[in-house]
Amino acid sequence: SLANLLSLSTASKALVVGAQAHCRAVKLGFRDDVFVQNHLIDMYSRCGTLGDGLKVFDEMPRRNLVSWTSLISGAVCSGELDVGFRVFLELMRSGLRPNEFSIGSVLKACAIIEAWELGMCVHGLVVKLGIENDSFFGSSMLSLYSKLGCVEEAEQIFKYMGNCDVGCWNAMIGGYVLCGCGIEAMRLASSMKTEGVIMDEFTLINALKGCILFGNLYYGKQLHGLIMCSGMQSRIPVMNSLIDMYLKNGQEMYAFEVFDRMLKKDVISWNTIFGAFHEEWDVTKVAGLFRKFMLTGLKPNEVTFSVLFRKCGNACDLNMGLQLCCLAVHFGLFHRSTVTSSLINMFARCNALLMARLVFDSILSKGTGDFNELISGYNLNCCYPEALQVFCNLLSSGVETNVFTIASILETCVESGNEKMGRQIHGLIIKRVLSGDNRICCWLVKFYIRLGCPDAAFLCFHALEKLDLACWGIVVSSFNGSGFHSEAIRSLNLLLEADVKPDEFIFGSIFNSCANSSSFNQAKSVHSLATKTGYDTHVYVASSIIDAYAKCGDIPNARIAFNQSSGSDDVVIFNSMIMAYAHHGLVREALELFDRMKLANLCPSHATFISVISACDHMGCVDQGCALFESMKSDYGLEPSPGVFGCLVDMLSRNGYLESAKGLIETMPFSPWPGIWRSF
């Protein structure tokens, strides 16, 4: 029959067959048949030609509720949300009572565009109609409130629903995941068994996402066992989520094991595992895995190339990147936005800026992501004028900027010291109401600190809506790095007033400020705070404490800090103490500590040799300094760095061995630099 033919056309999205069936219906006189006309509306809207569906709807002499519902759901599925809302309002005016499918479609549309007020109106309609306990509406309402970030309201709806099917449970668990509440998602998923609700594929996927958010590997392994027991290992999306969970929890071995045991894999499975490779891993391993993927007969998509291009960029492997670029052209994916932006990123990281620019110029319809990647690429290679020019081109092209664009161009202004452009960008930020964004505010703080305007930096900092620890760390390290040591210490006081606990990086920056400003009393106070919070034994913090006391002239306290450090068997801690002794002319103590370091079977680093040779330099122990230099390669297999050569030249020059110093400069494996000639 015509209805069956139209249903098949809809399911297979065979528009041509459906249009032919429409012609047949007109010829046979089915123009007035509501049943056939409803199938036509559904077929056209699902096949992506909503306009034809609207035309059929408008020409219908009689309509029933299915006619309205088919058009509304078709409009929402086609992304024509304004049409869906308009038709729903016309349905309400027609006097017909909307059913669960039409209301569910409108709720879905509200969630997509985050239409808070309209969503509340539809919720009110559901309550008015007395159908709020229906599980179909419940899942739609839960999805809406979760998408709007109203997790407490979603919890209330879920709590008072009388008949919760697995769809409602999935919607609530998914809502928790969407709002970043990983532990709540896991708790709710765990309670399903006691409530007699059986987990399905979507439950497991959302629960695994909850494990990723909370970082709970133990619960993830339990879900893995449940997947195997329930026979879900044949469901590819579930196994893909399981691989992702292991990867996000740092368990690459388990992820590869799950991947290898999968009987069937789709392109998402391969894309997920491609993303597992770290930049320090050999790119040939990625190439070998990609070769296996191609032999499966699956076709790569834009995500495949996007992931692989970024891996090549991280590894600076231009050769492999070029081969993949040819494949992207072969598969007709070269001009996809995700591919072009990742390709620009790869070329920029491989220092092939000309090729990055050629890719950018070849894009007919440039997006914000393409501009962002090129600006970031120029910044990465210190080509700040070019980055500014690309930003100006973006503004004149009418392409919308986003948070990443502004953050990247602020980085350009910070690194290039372009005060005028930076202030103009600040004006643009205020105009576009972006001053509350953490990333942008942090770059503004860096910009004003680099300009030498700490008061303006504090004003930008106080504009932040949510002060997280990362923001505090950026502010403190920026003040410290630019020489505003009193402001860095002031930032610590503000942090403590806000009842925030500093981390090891903030402590390290503060101790550096105390050291560089010789603030002995402040160093002791911060040391007490670090001890109280348990960070004084952290390697980075302990070495900073030693350095701070040494630069404040208090070697006894530096020695106490060294002895109290639980990481005193760490080469970084030894280096700090040796350097402290060397700066104070305590050569014997420095060399004794160096011997103690060797007895502890610690391998000295370049920094260690710089410290001990500097100590020999201070006391004129030339023979011992030269012996230490020779032992670098003979005893430890270390090639002397420019810093070590610089120390040795300085020692020889200061003690009158000018010919030896000159010979060393001329035979170095590096080109001489101005500083080493000054030492000579």
C-alpha positions in Angstrom: 0.0 0.0 0.0 1.0 3.7 -0.3 1.2 4.1 3.4 3.7 1.2 3.7 5.7 2.5 0.8 5.9 5.9 2.4 6.9 4.3 5.7 9.8 2.5 4.0 10.8 5.6 2.2 11.0 7.5 5.5 13.0 4.7 7.2 15.5 4.6 4.4 15.4 8.3 3.7 14.6 7.5 0.1 13.3 10.9 -1.0 13.0 10.1 -4.7 10.9 7.0 -4.0 8.7 8.9 -1.5 8.2 11.7 -4.1 7.1 9.1 -6.7 4.7 7.6 -4.1 3.3 11.2 -3.6 2.6 11.5 -7.3 0.9 8.1 -7.3 -1.3 9.2 -4.3 -2.4 12.4 -6.2 -3.1 10.4 -9.3 -5.2 7.8 -7.4 -7.2 10.5 -5.6 -5.7 10.2 -2.1 -5.3 14.0 -1.7 -8.1 14.1 0.9 -6.9 10.9 2.7 -5.6 12.1 6.1 -3.8 8.9 6.8 -1.8 9.1 3.6 -1.2 12.8 3.9 0.2 12.3 7.5 2.7 9.8 6.1 3.7 12.3 3.4 4.4 15.0 6.0 6.5 12.6 8.0 8.4 11.4 5.0 9.3 14.8 3.7 10.3 16.2 7.1 12.5 13.2 7.9 14.1 13.2 4.5 15.3 16.8 5.0 12.7 18.6 2.8 10.6 20.2 5.5 9.3 22.8 3.0 7.5 20.1 1.0 6.1 18.7 4.3 4.7 22.2 5.2 3.2 22.5 1.7 1.4 19.1 2.1 0.2 20.2 5.6 -1.1 23.6 4.4 -3.0 21.9 1.5 -4.8 19.4 3.7 -8.5 20.1 3.9 -8.8 18.2 7.2 -6.1 17.6 9.8 -6.0 15.4 12.9 -3.6 15.4 15.9 -1.2 13.1 14.1 -0.9 15.7 11.3 0.2 18.4 13.8 2.5 16.0 15.7 4.2 14.7 12.5 5.0 18.2 11.4 6.3 19.4 14.8 8.5 16.4 15.4 9.8 16.5 11.8 10.6 20.2 12.2 12.6 19.6 15.4 14.4 16.6 14.0 15.3 18.7 10.9 16.8 21.5 13.1 14.0 23.9 12.1 13.2 24.7 15.7 11.4 28.0 15.0 9.0 26.2 12.6 8.4 23.5 15.3 7.5 26.2 17.9 5.2 28.1 15.5 3.3 25.0 14.5 3.0 24.0 18.2 1.4 27.4 19.0 -1.0 26.9 16.1 -1.9 23.5 17.4 -2.7 25.1 20.8 -4.9 27.7 19.1 -6.7 25.0 17.1 -8.4 23.6 20.2 -6.8 20.2 19.9 -5.1 18.8 23.0 -1.4 18.1 22.3 -0.2 14.6 22.9 3.0 13.3 24.5 4.9 13.2 21.2 4.2 16.9 20.3 5.0 18.1 23.8 8.1 15.9 23.9 9.4 17.4 20.7 8.9 20.9 21.9 10.7 20.1 25.2 13.6 18.7 23.1 13.7 21.9 21.1 13.8 24.0 24.3 16.7 21.9 25.6 18.6 22.4 22.3 18.4 26.2 22.3 18.4 26.4 26.2 15.0 28.3 26.1 14.5 28.6 29.8 11.2 30.7 29.8 9.6 28.7 27.0 10.6 25.4 28.8 8.9 26.6 32.0 5.7 27.4 30.0 5.7 23.9 28.5 6.3 22.4 31.9 3.3 24.4 33.2 1.2 23.0 30.4 2.2 19.5 31.3 1.2 20.0 34.9 -2.1 21.7 33.8 -2.9 18.7 31.6 -2.2 16.4 34.6 0.4 14.2 32.7 3.5 15.2 34.6 4.0 11.7 36.0 4.1 10.2 32.6 7.6 8.7 32.1 7.8 10.0 28.5 7.4 13.6 29.7 9.5 12.9 32.7 12.6 12.0 30.7 12.1 15.0 28.4 11.7 17.4 31.4 14.8 15.9 33.1 16.8 16.4 29.9 15.6 20.0 29.6 16.4 21.0 33.2 19.8 19.3 33.0 20.7 21.1 29.8 19.8 24.3 31.5 22.1 23.5 34.4 19.2 23.2 36.9 20.2 19.9 38.4 18.3 20.5 41.7 15.0 21.1 39.8 15.7 17.9 37.8 16.2 16.0 41.0 12.9 17.2 42.4 11.1 16.1 39.2 12.8 12.7 39.3 11.9 12.3 43.0 8.2 12.9 42.6 7.7 10.9 39.4 5.5 7.9 40.2 6.5 5.6 37.4 10.1 5.9 36.4 11.2 3.6 33.6 14.8 3.1 32.5 14.5 6.1 30.2 13.9 8.4 33.2 16.8 6.9 35.1 19.0 7.4 32.0 17.9 11.0 31.7 18.7 11.8 35.3 22.1 10.0 35.2 22.8 11.8 31.9 21.8 15.1 33.5 24.2 14.6 36.4 27.0 13.9 33.8 26.0 17.0 31.8 26.3 19.1 34.9 29.6 17.6 35.9 28.2 15.7 38.9 30.2 12.4 38.4 29.7 11.0 41.9 26.0 11.6 41.9 25.7 9.9 38.5 27.5 6.8 39.9 25.4 6.7 43.1 22.2 6.9 41.1 23.3 4.2 38.7 24.3 2.0 41.6 20.8 2.4 43.2 19.0 1.1 40.0 19.5 -2.6 41.1 17.8 -2.1 44.5 14.9 -0.3 42.7 14.5 -3.3 40.3 15.4 -1.3 37.2 17.6 -3.1 34.7 20.5 -1.1 33.2 20.5 -0.7 29.4 23.1 0.4 26.9 22.6 4.1 27.6 22.7 3.6 31.4 26.2 2.0 31.1 27.5 4.7 28.8 26.3 7.5 31.2 27.7 5.7 34.2 31.1 5.3 32.6 31.1 9.0 31.8 30.4 9.5 35.6 33.5 7.5 36.3 35.5 9.8 34.0 34.2 12.9 35.8 34.9 11.6 39.3 38.1 9.7 38.3 36.8 6.5 40.0 38.7 3.6 38.4 37.4 1.1 41.0 33.7 1.7 40.0 34.7 1.7 36.4 36.1 -1.8 36.7 32.9 -2.9 38.4 31.0 -1.6 35.4 33.4 -3.5 33.2 32.5 -6.7 35.0 28.8 -5.9 34.8 29.1 -5.3 31.0 30.7 -8.7 30.6 28.1 -10.5 32.8 25.1 -8.8 31.0 26.3 -9.6 27.5 26.7 -5.9 26.6 30.3 -6.5 25.3 28.7 -6.9 21.8 27.4 -3.3 21.9 30.1 -1.2 20.2 29.0 2.2 21.8 29.3 0.6 25.3 32.8 -0.8 24.6 33.9 2.6 23.1 32.8 4.3 26.4 34.7 1.6 28.4 37.9 2.3 26.4 37.4 6.0 26.9 36.9 5.5 30.7 40.2 3.6 31.0 42.1 6.1 28.9 40.8 9.1 30.9 41.8 7.4 34.1 45.3 6.8 32.8 45.0 3.1 32.3 46.2 2.7 28.7 47.0 -0.9 29.1 43.4 -1.8 30.1 42.1 0.3 27.2 44.2 -1.5 24.6 43.2 -4.8 26.1 39.5 -4.0 25.8 40.1 -2.7 22.2 42.0 -5.8 21.2 39.2 -8.1 22.5 36.4 -6.3 20.7 34.9 -8.6 18.1 33.5 -5.7 16.1 34.8 -2.1 16.0 33.6 1.0 14.3 35.5 4.1 13.3 34.7 5.7 16.8 36.5 2.7 18.4 39.6 3.4 16.3 39.4 7.2 16.8 39.3 6.7 20.6 42.4 4.5 20.6 44.3 6.8 18.3 43.7 9.5 20.9 45.4 7.3 23.5 48.9 7.9 22.2 50.9 10.5 24.1 53.1 12.9 22.2 56.2 11.3 23.7 55.3 8.0 22.2 56.9 6.9 18.9 54.6 8.1 16.1 55.5 5.0 14.1 53.2 3.1 16.6 50.3 5.4 15.6 51.2 4.8 11.9 51.2 1.0 12.4 47.8 1.1 14.1 46.4 3.4 11.4 47.6 0.9 8.8 45.7 -1.9 10.6 42.6 0.3 10.6 42.8 0.9 6.9 43.1 -2.9 6.3 39.7 -3.4 8.1 37.9 -1.7 5.3 36.5 1.0 7.5 36.8 4.6 6.1 38.4 7.3 8.2 36.2 10.3 9.0 37.1 13.9 9.8 37.6 13.0 13.5 40.2 10.4 12.5 42.3 12.9 10.6 41.8 15.6 13.3 43.1 13.3 16.0 46.0 12.0 13.9 47.1 15.5 12.7 47.3 16.7 16.3 49.3 13.7 17.3 51.8 14.5 14.4 51.9 18.1 15.6 52.6 17.1 19.2 55.4 14.8 18.0 56.6 17.4 15.4 56.5 14.6 12.7 55.9 16.6 9.5 56.6 13.7 7.2 53.8 11.6 8.6 51.5 14.6 8.7 52.1 15.2 5.0 51.2 11.6 4.2 48.0 11.8 6.2 47.2 15.1 4.4 47.3 13.3 1.1 44.9 10.7 2.4 42.5 13.4 3.7 42.4 14.8 0.1 41.9 11.3 -1.3 38.9 10.7 1.0 37.4 14.1 0.2 37.7 15.3 3.8 40.4 17.9 3.4 38.1 20.9 3.6 36.1 19.8 6.6 36.4 22.4 9.3 37.8 20.0 12.0 40.4 18.7 9.5 41.6 22.1 8.3 41.9 23.5 11.8 43.9 20.5 13.1 46.0 20.6 9.9 46.9 24.2 10.6 47.8 23.2 14.2 50.0 20.4 13.0 52.0 22.6 10.5 52.4 25.3 13.0 53.8 22.9 15.6 56.2 21.5 13.0 57.4 25.1 12.4 56.0 24.9 8.8 54.2 28.2 9.0 54.1 28.7 5.2 52.2 25.5 4.8 49.9 26.4 7.6 49.2 29.6 5.9 48.6 27.9 2.5 46.0 25.6 4.1 44.3 28.6 5.8 44.2 30.5 2.5 42.8 27.5 0.6 39.7 27.4 2.9 36.7 29.0 1.0 34.5 29.5 4.1 36.8 30.2 7.0 35.5 29.5 10.5 36.4 30.8 13.9 38.4 27.6 14.6 40.6 28.2 11.5 41.5 31.7 12.6 42.1 30.6 16.2 44.6 27.9 15.1 46.5 30.2 12.8 46.8 32.9 15.5 47.9 30.3 18.1 50.4 28.9 15.6 52.0 32.3 15.0 52.1 32.8 18.7 53.8 29.5 19.2 56.5 30.5 16.7 56.8 34.1 18.1 55.4 35.6 14.9 53.4 38.2 16.8 52.9 40.8 13.9 51.5 38.1 11.7 49.1 36.9 14.5 47.8 40.5 14.9 47.3 40.8 11.2 45.2 37.5 11.1 43.1 38.9 14.0 42.5 42.1 12.1 41.5 40.0 9.0 39.1 38.0 11.2 37.4 41.2 12.5 37.0 42.6 8.9 35.7 39.3 7.6 32.7 39.3 9.9 33.5 35.9 11.4 32.5 35.7 15.0 35.2 35.7 17.7 35.0 33.4 20.7 36.7 33.1 24.1 39.7 31.2 22.5 40.2 33.9 19.9 40.3 36.6 22.6 42.6 34.6 24.8 45.0 33.9 21.9 45.2 37.5 20.8 45.7 38.6 24.4 48.6 36.2 24.5 50.0 37.9 21.4 49.7 41.3 23.1 51.4 40.0 26.3 54.3 38.4 24.5 54.9 41.2 22.0 54.3 44.0 24.6 51.7 45.7 22.3 50.1 47.9 24.8 47.8 49.8 22.4 46.3 46.6 20.9 46.0 45.0 24.3 43.9 47.9 25.7 41.7 47.8 22.5 41.1 44.1 23.1 40.2 44.9 26.7 37.6 47.3 25.4 36.3 44.6 23.0 36.0 42.2 25.9 33.9 44.7 27.9 31.7 45.4 24.9 31.0 41.7 24.4 30.5 41.1 28.1 33.3 38.6 28.3 35.1 40.1 31.3 33.8 37.4 33.6 35.4 34.5 31.7 38.3 33.0 33.7 40.7 32.3 30.8 40.3 35.8 29.3 40.6 37.5 32.7 43.8 35.6 33.4 45.3 36.8 30.2 44.3 40.3 31.0 46.0 40.0 34.3 49.2 38.7 32.6 48.9 41.6 30.1 48.7 44.3 32.7 51.4 42.8 34.9 53.7 42.6 31.9 53.0 46.3 31.3 53.9 47.1 34.8 50.4 48.0 35.9 49.7 45.7 39.0 46.7 47.8 40.1 44.9 47.3 36.7 45.8 43.6 37.0 44.1 43.3 40.4 41.0 45.1 39.0 40.8 42.5 36.2 41.4 39.7 38.7 38.6 40.8 41.0 36.2 40.8 37.9 36.4 37.0 37.9 33.1 35.4 38.7 34.6 32.1 40.0 38.1 32.2 41.4 39.5 28.7 41.1 42.9 27.6 42.2 44.2 27.7 38.6 43.4 31.4 38.4 45.2 32.1 41.7 48.2 30.2 40.5 48.4 32.2 37.2 48.1 35.5 39.1 50.8 34.6 41.7 53.2 33.2 39.1 52.7 36.2 36.8 53.5 38.7 39.6 56.5 36.6 40.6 57.8 36.2 37.1 57.6 39.9 36.3 59.3 41.0 39.5 56.3 42.2 41.5 57.2 40.2 44.5 55.2 42.2 47.1 52.1 41.9 44.9 52.6 38.1 44.7 52.8 37.9 48.5 49.7 40.2 48.6 47.9 37.7 46.3 48.7 34.9 48.7 47.1 36.9 51.6 43.9 37.5 49.4 43.9 33.8 48.6 43.9 32.9 52.3 41.2 35.4 53.1 39.1 33.7 50.4 39.5 30.4 52.4 41.4 28.8 49.5 44.2 26.3 50.1 47.4 27.0 48.1 48.9 24.2 46.1 52.6 23.3 45.5 52.9 25.6 42.5 51.6 28.7 44.4 53.9 27.9 47.3 56.8 27.6 44.9 56.1 31.0 43.3 55.7 32.7 46.7 59.0 31.3 48.0 60.6 32.6 44.8 59.2 36.0 45.5 60.5 35.8 49.1 63.9 34.8 47.8 64.1 37.5 45.1 63.0 40.2 47.5 65.0 38.9 50.5 61.9 38.9 52.6 63.2 36.7 55.5 60.2 37.1 57.8 57.7 36.5 55.0 59.6 33.3 54.0 59.4 32.0 57.6 55.7 32.7 57.7 55.0 31.0 54.4 57.2 28.1 55.5 55.0 27.7 58.5 51.9 27.7 56.3 53.5 25.1 54.0 54.3 22.9 57.0 50.8 23.2 58.3 49.2 22.2 55.0 51.7 19.4 54.4 53.3 20.9 51.3 56.8 21.5 52.8 57.9 17.9 51.9 56.9 18.3 48.2 60.0 18.4 46.1 59.2 21.6 44.2 58.2 23.4 47.5 61.1 22.0 49.5 63.7 23.2 46.9 62.0 26.6 46.8 62.2 26.9 50.6 65.9 26.1 50.6 66.5 28.7 47.8 64.5 31.3 49.7 66.4 30.9 53.0 69.7 30.8 51.1 69.0 34.1 49.3 67.9 35.6 52.5 71.3 34.7 53.9 70.1 32.0 56.4 72.1 28.9 55.5 71.2 27.1 58.9 67.5 27.3 58.2 68.1 26.2 54.6 70.0 23.2 56.0 67.2 22.4 58.4 64.7 22.5 55.5 66.9 20.2 53.5 67.2 17.7 56.3 63.4 17.8 57.0 62.5 17.2 53.4 61.2 13.7 52.9 62.4 14.1 49.3 66.0 14.7 50.4 66.9 11.7 48.3 65.7 13.7 45.2 68.4 15.2 42.9 66.4 18.5 42.7 66.6 19.0 46.5 70.4 18.2 46.5 70.9 20.7 43.7 69.2 23.5 45.6 71.3 22.8 48.7 74.5 22.6 46.8 73.7 25.8 45.0 73.0 27.5 48.4 76.4 26.4 49.7 78.1 27.6 46.5 76.5 31.0 46.6 77.7 31.5 50.2 81.3 30.4 49.4 80.9 27.1 51.4 82.8 25.1 48.9 83.7 22.3 51.3 80.1 21.8 52.3 79.0 21.8 48.7 81.5 19.2 47.6 80.7 17.0 50.7 77.0 17.1 49.8 77.9 16.2 46.2 79.8 13.2 47.5 76.9 12.3 49.7 74.6 12.5 46.7 76.8 10.0 44.9 76.8 7.6 47.9 72.9 7.8 47.7 73.2 6.5 44.1 71.6 9.6 42.8 72.6 10.6 39.2 73.8 14.2 39.1 72.1 16.4 36.5 73.5 19.4 34.5 72.2 21.7 37.3 74.2 19.7 39.8 77.5 20.2 37.9 76.7 23.9 37.4 76.4 24.2 41.1 79.6 22.3 42.1 81.7 23.9 39.4 80.4 27.3 40.5 81.5 26.4 44.1 85.0 25.5 42.8 85.0 28.8 40.9 84.3 30.8 44.1 87.2 29.2 45.9 89.7 28.9 43.0 89.7 25.1 43.0 90.5 24.9 39.3 91.8 21.4 39.2 88.8 20.0 41.1 86.4 21.9 38.9 88.1 20.5 35.7 88.0 17.0 37.2 84.3 17.4 37.8 83.8 18.6 34.2 85.6 15.5 32.9 83.6 13.2 35.1 80.3 14.3 33.5 80.8 12.2 30.4 83.2 9.6 31.7 81.3 8.7 34.9 77.7 9.7 34.1 77.4 9.8 30.3 76.2 13.4 30.4 77.1 15.7 27.5 78.0 19.1 29.0 75.4 21.7 28.4 76.0 25.4 27.4 75.5 26.3 31.1 78.2 23.9 32.2 80.6 25.2 29.6 79.8 28.8 30.7 80.7 27.9 34.3 83.9 26.3 33.4 85.0 29.2 31.1 84.2 31.6 34.0 86.2 29.6 36.4 89.2 29.3 34.1 89.1 33.0 33.2 88.8 34.3 36.8 91.8 32.2 37.9 94.1 33.3 35.0 93.8 30.3 32.7 92.9 32.5 29.7 94.5 30.3 27.0 92.6 27.2 28.4 89.4 29.2 28.5 89.8 30.5 24.9 90.6 26.9 23.7 87.5 25.6 25.4 85.3 28.3 23.7 86.8 27.5 20.3 86.3 23.7 20.7 82.8 23.8 22.2 80.1 21.8 20.2 78.0 25.1 20.3 78.5 28.4 18.7 79.9 30.9 21.2 77.3 33.4 22.6 77.9 36.9 23.9 77.7 35.9 27.6 80.5 33.4 27.4 82.8 36.0 25.7 82.0 38.4 28.5 83.0 35.8 31.0 86.3 35.3 29.1 
